[in-house]
Amino acid sequence: MKKYYTILIIFLFLTGLNAEQKIYLDNDEIQEYKGKLGKWFQVESIKALLSLSKKYSTDIKEVNSINNIGNKFFKSYYFIPYSEEYLKELEKKNIQRIVITTGDEEFIWPIWGPIETSSVLGFRNGKFHTGLDLPVVGGKPIIASMEGLVTYSNYTAGYGKVIIIEHRDNFSTKYAHNYVNFVKKGDFVKKGQIIGLVGSTGQSTGNHLHFEIRCKEIPLDPLDFLPHKDELRIIHTLKNWK
């Protein structure tokens, strides 16, 4: 019965039997975190944090709260919420997030723009490769492929800095080798939200995103779930896992 249920869920995803939804895609200027609009910044000092708070007309107490800074400051990336006044200034400059339409149950690509894959699901050098490898420039934003709950955001041997997001119907996505993780365990993220930056941490030969889609911990082929891309270039085509 469990096997039948899993197959039924996968069938519903593959046949696109789901309602459409409009989502906002984070960009370089406007990003979302914990329901606030703002931007992630690499901050080197308390003085710099105060300066950013002042620049975007944000209360430093709100900055501390949303980032859970507490009594100790560490050099890191911090989310700076924008004030309503600053958001209105961006709107006057026609700077806004793109709205796209996707299926309610449809995953989206975790990287903006043109994409190529250097490895797909299957055996590689005698080992089973459990997802897609997407080689891109280091520091490129990583996008949540589906809304859900962050169940892991930490360092794992081999995979480096990893984010795992739990979705409905026992699905989950994994984002690995990241340069930095923005989201933390317990955060709820929206589809299209920036969750980290591409890197080469762990056992990696270059900047890329290792991306997985799983159902009940079973690795599935992301290419069966992600929207078709005409410009997709698949360098490594071996897929002999069936």
Protein Blocks (a to p, Z undefined) as FASTA:
>chain_A
ZZmmmmmmmmmmmnopacddddddddfkbcceehiacdddddfbfklmmmmmmmnopafk
lmmmmnonmjadcdddddddddfklmmmmmmnopacddddddfklccdfbecjdddfbdc
ddeehiacfbdcddddehiacddfbgcddfbdcddehjlpadddddehhiacddehiabd
fbdghiacdehiafbdcdfehjdfbdcddddddeehiacdfklmmccdfklccfblcdck
ZZ
